[in-house]
């Protein structure tokens, strides 16, 4: 069996049949906890509906209700014919409040990383020169980087810096 399928062996948790909390809510909290504490990691296949029904002794309707809630919350994704998988975290950041990529990833509990794809001195194209309030053709340091979170590609950044202000940036 693959590690992906055997995620079911990792702590499923339990529900309390004498609790006043509805079974679907208890099951939701158990499955959600497995995702949020990292027992089940992004990309892991969660146990199939039939296994959840058997393990927790609840109806298929209850299991589907819980899975629907987890989908709506963005914690799992369903793939027809394949099963349900823990979703990869999404990055949502409004343009009105920009924080650094590194800081943002650390706040999310992810390990930030960078790979330099290109770095060179180029003459400033007119549109970029206007944005930087410099003359077209002035030397710019162009830096293109792949930004990573837990070694997964997240974005490509392209930065243009007026070279005379930072001559050692490409060294």
N, C-alpha and C positions, 0 to 999 in steps of 0.2 A: 504494500500500500504506500502511496505517496504521502509525504508530510502534509500536503494540502488536504487530503481526505482524512488523515488521522487527527486533524484538529479536534474532532469530536472526542478524542481521548483526553484532551485537556479540560480542566475543570468546567463542568457544565453548571454546577450549583444546584440548589434545591428550592422547591416552593413549599409553603406551609399550608396544608389543607384546612387547618383550624383558624387561620388568620382571617380577619374581616376584609383584608384587601382582596379584590377580585383576582382570580387566577391569571387572567390575561395581564394584569398590571404586575403581578409578581414575576411572571415569566418574562415580561418586557424588561424589568429591572435586572433580572439574572443575566439575560442575553446582552443587554446594554452594558452591564458591568464587565462581562467577558471581553467586550470590545474596548471600552474606555480604559481599562487597566492594563490592556496589552496581552491578555491571555490569548486572544485571537488577534492576529496582526493583519494589517492591510494586505489584501490579496488572498487571505485564508478563506477556504470554503467552510461555511458553517454547516453544522449537521443538517441533513435533509429533513423535510417536514415530517416524514414517517418516523424518523429516529427521534425527533423532538416530541412527537405525539406519544411514542412508546415510553420514552424516558420520563417524561413529566406526567403521563397519564391524563392528558388533556385532549380536547377535540382538535381535529384538523382546522376547524373554523377559528379556534382560539389561537393556534399557531400562526395561521395566516394573518389574523388581526395584528398580532405582535410583529410579524415580519413587515407588514404594511407600515406600521408605525416607525420601525427602524429604517425603512426605505425613505419615508417622508422626512425623517431626521437627517438623512444623508449618511447613516452609519453603515448601511449595507446596500449592495446592488444585486438585482436578480438578473440572471442570464437564462433565457428560455432554453430548456433542455440540458442545462449544465448545473444549475443550482444557485444558491445565494452566497455572496462573497462579501467579506469585510471591505468597505469602500476605502479608497486611498483618501487621505485628507485633502480638502480643497483649500486653496488660498484665495481669500476674498479680502480685498483692501480697497477702500474708496480712494479716489484720486485726490480728495480734499485733505486727507491725512496720510501722507506718505512717511513710512518709517523704513529703516534700512532692511534689506532682505535678510541679512544675518540676524538682526534683532527679532524680526518677525518669525523666522524659523525657530529660533531658540525659545521664544514665547510659546510656540506650539509644541515644544518638546522634541523638535527635530534637529538633526545635526546639519548645519549649513556647510556648503562646500562650493568651490569655484574651480573651473577649468578655463584657462585662457585659450581662446580659439584663434585670436588674431590680435596683433598689436603692431602698429606702424605709424610713421609720420606721413601725413597726406596734406595736400593743399586744400584749404577750406572751400567746399562747394558754397555757392551763393546763399542757398537756403539756410545752411547750418551757420555760415558766417553771420547772417542777419540775426539768427537766434542768439549767437554768442556776442553780438555787437562788436564784431571784428571785421577786418577787410577780407573780401573773397580772395582766395589764394594764400592767405596766411597759413603758416604751418600749424597743423593740429595733430595731436596724438590721438589716434583712433584705437580704442580698446574694445574688443568683442569677447564677452565671457559667457560661458554656460554656467548657470546657477543651479546648484543641487541641494536637495533635502534628503538626508539619509541615503546619499548616493543615487537618488532618482532625479533625472533632469526635470527642472521646474520652469526655467525661462532662459532666454538669451538676452543679455544686456549689451547694448552698444553705446559707448560713451565717447564723446569728443571733448578734448581738453586743449586749451590754447597752449601750444608746446612751449612757448617762451616762459610761461609761468611754472611749468613743471617739466623741465628738460630731462629729469632722471626717471620719469614714470615708466618708461618702457625698458629700462635697464635690467 
